[in-house]
Amino acid sequence: MRALRQTSTAGPRDLRLVDDVPVPTPGPGEVLVRVTAAGVNFADVMQTRGTYGGGPRPPYTAGFEAAGEVVAPGPGTTAPAVGAHVVGTGSGAFAEYAVLEAGSTMPVPEGWADEQALGLVLNWATALAALRPLGRVAAGETVLVRAAAGGVGQAAVRLAKHYGATVVATASPGKHEVVRALGADRVLDYGDCDAVGPVDLVLESVGASFAASLRAARPVTGRVVVYGEAGGEAAVTNRQLVFEHQVHVIGLHVGVLAREAPEVFAGLVDELAALRGAGVLTPGRPVVHGLADGPRVLAALEARATVGKQVLKP
Ligand SMILES: NC(=O)c1ccc[n+]([C@@H]2O[C@H](COP(=O)([O-])OP(=O)(O)OC[C@H]3O[C@@H](n4cnc5c(N)ncnc54)[C@H](OP(=O)(O)O)[C@@H]3O)[C@@H](O)[C@H]2O)c1
């Protein structure tokens, strides 16, 4: 089959399209999917540099997120059924066939094209987890969303508005208009947040802005949900938490959440279905590229040159 293979940790330039990769075999708890579209995520960029925690070592078939038709279950896997169209996470998504973790999959909603469902798990469920079960957002609160023009960020802005929050967002200057159109109340550059005043919840995914996010959170009741490090690692000390930033720092990894707290993940799936029913969550409008464009798309994501969800079609 055709697939994008990563051959080093030198970044997206060493992602290569090849056509002689064997179709993978699903294991217990997995399903084999004929991929119709694969989602590009910042995790893919990190993976090309070898910085994604627990990721494969090169050479490997790249890609964590796919949508498509289930063609074979792994041993003992009973759902989703063969023939179902699903979106989910797994390995080797940038290929004609990929193995997905059955527990991470969601059905492609009725009437949606497969590619429009990409982002349901990795973008919307992450944003929802950060806002609700972990961030405990309440109507009338103020939420600060980092990287608000990105895949997770756009979902977070829309959800936070839906839950009645005032949304302050940060994004690169050329992306402000997109974020404003999503309903954000204020859109700022990353350096301008000290002017915001205390916020109740910060969705922090950048790292370079982590110190400013801690400063922005309201003392005692403020929460900072950390789910990414697109701009690199950042630290906070016990001393700072006692004497400088008396805030709640909460770590989030949606894959670990699905595995370790399946009842919380099931709650997210139910809530996303309800949001679809209410017209809050509408079919995605990804930017679609061919598989051969993968290296260029990942390089653009790394260079902060993309807006919204990017998708590769095998
Ligand atoms: N923990 C989880 O379960 C989980 C799940 C999904 C995603 N994530 C994380 O959530 C974040 C968003 O993911 P995504 O896939 O939707 O990506 P994305 O937001 O579309 O892309 C990353 C964005 O981060 C911003 N950024 C700020 N500083 C950066 C820097 N130094 N280098 C590169 N980018 C920088 C850029 O936006 P600007 O141009 O506006 O600065 C860039 O567009 C990532 O950090 C990702 O790792 C975590």
The ligand as a Tripos MOL2 file, in Angstrom:
@<TRIPOS>MOLECULE
LIG
   48    52     1     0     0
SMALL
NO_CHARGES

@<TRIPOS>ATOM
      1 N1         -2.8150   16.4380   25.1780 N.am      1 LIG1
      2 C1         -3.6230   16.0250   24.2170 C.2       1 LIG1
      3 O1         -4.3510   15.0590   24.3580 O.2       1 LIG1
      4 C2         -3.6190   16.7670   22.9370 C.ar      1 LIG1
      5 C3         -4.4970   16.4040   21.8990 C.ar      1 LIG1
      6 C4         -4.4910   17.1740   20.7260 C.ar      1 LIG1
      7 C5         -3.6150   18.2480   20.6180 C.ar      1 LIG1
      8 N2         -2.7590   18.5260   21.6480 N.ar      1 LIG1
      9 C6         -1.8620   19.7020   21.5930 C.3       1 LIG1
     10 O2         -2.6840   20.8250   21.3760 O.3       1 LIG1
     11 C7         -1.9720   21.7780   20.6150 C.3       1 LIG1
     12 C8         -2.7530   22.1090   19.3680 C.3       1 LIG1
     13 O3         -2.7340   20.9720   18.5200 O.3       1 LIG1
     14 P1         -3.2260   21.0630   17.0160 P.3       1 LIG1
     15 O4         -2.9350   19.7460   16.4070 O.co2     1 LIG1
     16 O5         -4.5940   21.6240   16.9940 O.co2     1 LIG1
     17 O6         -2.1950   22.1060   16.3900 O.3       1 LIG1
     18 P2         -2.4390   23.6240   15.9380 P.3       1 LIG1
     19 O7         -2.9880   24.3900   17.0730 O.co2     1 LIG1
     20 O8         -3.1760   23.6150   14.6550 O.co2     1 LIG1
     21 O9         -0.9310   24.0610   15.6680 O.3       1 LIG1
     22 C9         -0.0910   24.4580   16.7170 C.3       1 LIG1
     23 C10        -0.1710   25.9720   16.9240 C.3       1 LIG1
     24 O10         0.5870   26.3150   18.0700 O.3       1 LIG1
     25 C11         0.9450   27.6680   17.9570 C.3       1 LIG1
     26 N3          2.3190   27.9080   18.4080 N.ar      1 LIG1
     27 C12         2.6790   28.7910   19.3450 C.ar      1 LIG1
     28 N4          3.9840   28.7860   19.5060 N.ar      1 LIG1
     29 C13         4.4890   27.8990   18.6540 C.ar      1 LIG1
     30 C14         5.8090   27.4740   18.3310 C.ar      1 LIG1
     31 N5          6.8810   27.9910   18.9530 N.pl3     1 LIG1
     32 N6          5.9610   26.5420   17.3720 N.ar      1 LIG1
     33 C15         4.9090   26.0190   16.7440 C.ar      1 LIG1
     34 N7          3.6170   26.3800   17.0160 N.ar      1 LIG1
     35 C16         3.4260   27.3210   17.9520 C.ar      1 LIG1
     36 C17         0.7860   28.0640   16.4820 C.3       1 LIG1
     37 O11        -0.3310   28.9300   16.3960 O.3       1 LIG1
     38 P3         -0.0600   30.5240   16.2480 P.3       1 LIG1
     39 O12         0.4240   30.7660   14.8840 O.co2     1 LIG1
     40 O13        -1.3570   31.1510   16.5630 O.co2     1 LIG1
     41 O14         0.9900   30.8480   17.2900 O.co2     1 LIG1
     42 C18         0.4590   26.7620   15.7830 C.3       1 LIG1
     43 O15        -0.4040   26.9510   14.6930 O.3       1 LIG1
     44 C19        -0.5920   21.1770   20.3390 C.3       1 LIG1
     45 O16         0.3010   21.6520   21.3010 O.3       1 LIG1
     46 C20        -0.8390   19.6990   20.4810 C.3       1 LIG1
     47 O17         0.3330   18.9910   20.7950 O.3       1 LIG1
     48 C21        -2.7600   17.8140   22.7810 C.ar      1 LIG1
@<TRIPOS>BOND
     1     1     2 1
     2     2     3 2
     3     2     4 1
     4     4     5 ar
     5     4    48 ar
     6     5     6 ar
     7     6     7 ar
     8     7     8 ar
     9     8     9 1
    10     8    48 ar
    11     9    10 1
    12     9    46 1
    13    10    11 1
    14    11    12 1
    15    11    44 1
    16    12    13 1
    17    13    14 1
    18    14    15 2
    19    14    16 1
    20    14    17 1
    21    17    18 1
    22    18    19 2
    23    18    20 1
    24    18    21 1
    25    21    22 1
    26    22    23 1
    27    23    24 1
    28    23    42 1
    29    24    25 1
    30    25    26 1
    31    25    36 1
    32    26    27 ar
    33    26    35 ar
    34    27    28 ar
    35    28    29 ar
    36    29    30 ar
    37    29    35 ar
    38    30    31 1
    39    30    32 ar
    40    32    33 ar
    41    33    34 ar
    42    34    35 ar
    43    36    37 1
    44    36    42 1
    45    37    38 1
    46    38    39 2
    47    38    40 1
    48    38    41 1
    49    42    43 1
    50    44    45 1
    51    44    46 1
    52    46    47 1
@<TRIPOS>SUBSTRUCTURE
     1 LIG1         1 GROUP 0 **** ****
